[in-house]
């Protein structure tokens, strides 16, 4: 597996247009394409702007690890746990 040049939590800027934000996701495909999901903090018309997928090579890292993910032991996935029943109405 190849090493990533862009990490989760990095601030990245798209090379070909004015789009900058925090990398919140990464995807690697079977034939080697790597993409990063960039979520800008800027607003447009007082509304949040959607995150956009870019090829990893088309973004420059501005700052490294501005945000970090929580430790896996402190995160609980959604849904009922073992032995728990879903809530009833």
C-alpha positions as CSV (number, residue, x, y, z in Angstrom):
1,X,0.0,0.0,0.0
2,X,1.3,3.4,-0.9
3,X,1.9,6.2,1.6
4,X,-0.5,9.1,1.7
5,X,0.9,12.6,1.2
6,X,-2.2,14.3,2.6
7,X,-3.4,13.3,6.1
8,X,-6.7,13.5,7.9
9,X,-7.0,16.8,9.7
10,X,-4.6,18.6,7.4
11,X,-5.6,21.9,5.9
12,X,-5.4,21.6,2.1
13,X,-5.8,23.9,-0.9
14,X,-7.0,22.9,-4.4
15,X,-4.3,23.8,-6.9
16,X,-6.6,24.9,-9.7
17,X,-9.3,27.0,-8.0
18,X,-9.8,29.0,-4.7
19,X,-11.0,26.1,-2.5
20,X,-9.4,25.4,0.9
21,X,-10.4,23.4,3.9
22,X,-9.8,20.5,6.3
23,X,-9.3,17.0,5.0
24,X,-12.1,15.0,6.6
25,X,-11.9,11.8,4.5
26,X,-9.7,9.7,2.2
27,X,-10.4,7.0,-0.3
28,X,-8.1,4.7,-2.1
29,X,-9.3,2.8,-5.1
30,X,-8.3,-0.6,-6.5
31,X,-6.2,0.8,-9.4
32,X,-4.3,3.3,-7.3
33,X,-6.4,6.5,-7.5
34,X,-6.3,8.3,-4.1
35,X,-8.8,11.0,-3.3
36,X,-9.3,13.3,-0.3
37,X,-12.5,14.9,1.0
38,X,-12.0,18.6,1.8
39,X,-14.5,20.5,3.9
40,X,-14.1,24.3,3.8
41,X,-14.9,26.4,6.9
42,X,-16.0,29.4,4.8
43,X,-19.7,30.1,4.3
44,X,-21.5,31.0,1.1
45,X,-24.6,33.1,1.4
46,X,-24.5,32.4,5.2
47,X,-24.7,28.7,4.5
48,X,-22.0,26.0,5.0
49,X,-20.3,24.8,1.8
50,X,-20.4,21.1,1.0
51,X,-17.2,19.0,1.2
52,X,-15.6,18.1,-2.2
53,X,-13.5,15.1,-3.3
54,X,-10.2,15.9,-5.0
55,X,-7.4,13.7,-6.4
56,X,-4.7,13.7,-3.8
57,X,-2.2,15.1,-6.3
58,X,-4.4,18.1,-7.0
59,X,-4.2,19.6,-3.5
60,X,-1.3,21.2,-1.6
61,X,-1.1,20.8,2.2
62,X,-1.1,24.2,3.9
63,X,-0.9,23.0,7.6
64,X,-0.4,19.5,9.0
65,X,-2.8,17.9,11.5
66,X,-4.8,21.0,12.5
67,X,-7.5,18.6,13.7
68,X,-7.0,15.0,15.0
69,X,-9.5,12.2,15.2
70,X,-10.5,10.9,18.7
71,X,-9.0,7.7,20.0
72,X,-11.0,4.7,18.7
73,X,-11.7,3.5,22.3
74,X,-13.6,6.8,23.0
75,X,-15.8,6.5,19.9
76,X,-19.0,4.4,19.9
77,X,-20.5,3.6,16.6
78,X,-24.2,4.2,16.2
79,X,-26.8,1.5,16.6
80,X,-27.5,-0.9,19.5
81,X,-24.6,-2.6,21.2
82,X,-24.5,-6.3,22.1
83,X,-27.4,-7.3,24.2
84,X,-29.1,-4.0,23.7
85,X,-32.5,-3.7,22.0
86,X,-33.4,-0.8,19.8
87,X,-35.7,1.8,21.4
88,X,-39.4,1.1,20.9
89,X,-42.1,3.6,20.2
